[in-house]
Amino acid sequence: MQTSTEAIYPIAFRNKDLLYLASRLKQRDSVGLVGMKRVGISNFLRFFLYHEEVKKKYLGDGEKHLLIPVDLNDLVERDVYPFWILLLKRIVDRAFTTDLSDGVKKEIRKLFTESIQLKDHFYTVDSVQKALGILVKADVLPTIFLLRFDRLNHVITPEFYGNLQRLKDASQQKLSFVFTSFRPLYELAPQVITKASLSVFAHTMYLQPGEAQDMETILVTFIKQYGLKLSAELKKWLIDWSGGHVQYLQLMAIKLRELKHIPADKNELYEVFLGSEDIALMSEELYASLSETEQKALIKIINQTGVDSELKSQAQYLWNSGILYDNNHIFSPLFGEYIRKLSHEKTNGHDFTRKEHTLLTFLESKVGELCERDEIIAAVWPDQAEAGVSDWAIDRLVSRVRAKLKKQNSQFEIVTVITRGYKLVRK
C-alpha cells in the first residue's frame, strides 16, 4: 500500500465528508467531488485511499472494495488514447496489490500488454471493460478515482462520455467513479454532460474548506515537514487565516520556513503573508477560476453593495463551494484582501518578481531546449512539487514573464510546446 502523510491522520479526520462519500460508494453510486481550487481534495482523498482504518470503518460492509486512483496529472498528453492507457495501467497496478489469484492477475495484465503492443484506441477501451468485468467476476467492487478530471475538459465528447458510462454496464453496475474537479462536471463540457444526464450518472458532492480541528491535523504535518516550531497562538492564526484552505496553509508554512525572524506581532506577520508572491498567485488562481458573474458577486459583497436574489442564484457556486458562508463572509481573509486590492493594483510593471526571475533564469539556462512542466515546477516551486502545482499557475507565470520580455524589447521570447512545456528562443 502506498504511504502518505495522510495515512497517519486521526480516523475522525473530515468525518462528515467521509461518511457521505462512503455511503454513496456502498450503494455503488458515482460521485462528482467538487471544490474550489487547491482547497484540499487531494489531501482528503489520500486519507480516504491510504489510511488503513478508513476502509474498515467507512466501507466495512463485508464486500471486497478495490480503490483505483488515477491521477490525470500523470498524463503527459492530455488526450483520449493516453487516458485509456493510463486507466488500464492503474487497474493492473491495483489488481496486483490484492490477494486475487495469479490467474486473474495475469489475465488482466495480458490485456494491458496487448493494448500497448497494438496501440489501438478501440481495443484499449474494450480491454478496460474486460479488465473490470474480470474483477467483478472475482467478487471485487472496483471504484475508479479520476483525480483532476477537469484536465480533460477539452476532450470530453459524447463518445468519450458514453464509453465511461458503458464501463458501468460492463461491470454489471458494480463499478463506481469518483471524479474530482474544481467545477461541477456539467460545466466542464455542457454540450455533452448535461445536468439531466449527470443526475442519473453521478451525484455532486462539494468539499468545502476544512474545520479548524482538521486543519490543525494538517498543520502538524507541515510543521514536521518544514522543521518549524510554532506557539499555540501562532498555529491558531495560521488556521484562521487559511480559512480551511489547505494550499493557503501550506504556503504560509513554507513562508515561515523562509523567514530568518518570525514577527511576534499578529498584524506584522499577516502583512508578510499578504506580501507573499506565492500566496498572491494562489488568490489570483482562485479568482480566475470563477465565472464573471461569481466575480461580480464577490466584488459587490466586498464593497457591501448587496447581492440580489437573481445574482445569488446565478453565483450559487460561491456558497456551494464554501467560498462564502453564513452572512456572505469570505472564507479566508487572505482571499478577501486580494479581492479588495484588485481595483487598486497596477500590473503593467516591467520589473520581474522573485518567481518570475527564477523562471526566466531557469529558461535562460536552457535556451532553445524544451523545458517540461515537471522541470519548471522543480526549479520554481521546489517546496510545492510533492503537493502539486497547477497547470494554471505555471501558465500564468509564463504569461507574465512573456509579457515583460516583450515590454522590454528583449531579444528572447517564450514559445509554447503544446502539452509538454516551454522554450526560450531568440527572435
Secondary structure, 3 states (H helix, E strand, C coil): CCCCHHHHCCCCCCHHHHHHHHHHHHCCCCEEEECCCCCCHHHHHHHHHHCHHHHHHHCCCCCEEEEEEEEHHHCCCCCHHHHHHHHHHHHHHHHCCCCCCHHHHHHHHHHHHHHHHHCCHHHHHHHHHHHHHHHHHCCEEEEEEEECHHHHHHHCCHHHHHHHHHHHHHCCCCCEEEEEECCCHHHHCCCCCCHHHHHHHCEEEECCCCCHHHHHHHHHHHHHHHCCCCCHHHHHHHHHHHCCCHHHHHHHHHHHHHCCCCCCCHHHHHHHHHCCHHHHHHHHHHHHCCCHHHHHHHHHHHCCCCCCHHHHHHCCHHHHCCCEECCCEECCHHHHHHHHHCCCCCCCCCCCCHHHHHHHHHHHCCCCCCEEHHHHHHHHCHHHCCCCCCHHHHHHHHHHHHHHHHHCCCCEEEEEECCCEEEEEEC
